[in-house]
């Protein structure tokens, strides 16, 4: 058994209740075929990016399930059979990659600090004496 995602767009001419009924009919069909449901969501009426069969909006539904490969053709036939389904997409789920554990951030090596020599304070009088010596020469 493999994992699949089925995305459906139902006709906007259906009422919300009728769209839910069609959705539940497909969910039960998947279960009758031996499918194991992982997730099912009816997202309601949504605007479409481009018209499908003249419709600018439709009811969007998603079903995530596991099913054996030999049952897929019957599911596709069921999705194609009704005029209420404007479009469907059946895709195999990709295996979820294991999340790599984040390595701890490297601790920067402490930089060697050079000792700053503190200059001795010089008196103003000492500076005057040195200047006088320099100018006398």
Phi, psi and omega in degrees: 000138178242161180267138182225156172241128176244118178252129184236144171236114180268155181299140178285350179287345177283151171283167180298322179295318179294321177296319177296321179297316178297320179297312180296327178297318178291322177299314180292327177296317178299318180292322178296329180280002179094014180282150177249117183284135174254321182203144175215129182219132172256113187269356177088190183281127182229148174288143179265150180291325176220149182298140174240118183053038178083358181263134180262357176212166180193166177274124183261134180221148180230138175227126174249129186204168173248137183204149177287151186296329183289347178268351183298317180301323179291325178293317178297320179297320179296320180289325180282337187292327186266144176280346181288339180266112179289317182203150174219156178223122179247117183228144177281135179287140176280149177295137180283127180288142177291137179287126177287135179288133182291130177288144179298145181298134180295138179274122181296136179294141181291132181284139178294130181261129177274140181284128179274123179283128178275127179284144179286145179287134181252138179287151177294328179294320179296322179294317179299318180297316181294321178296318179297320179296319182293317183287334180289332184287000000 
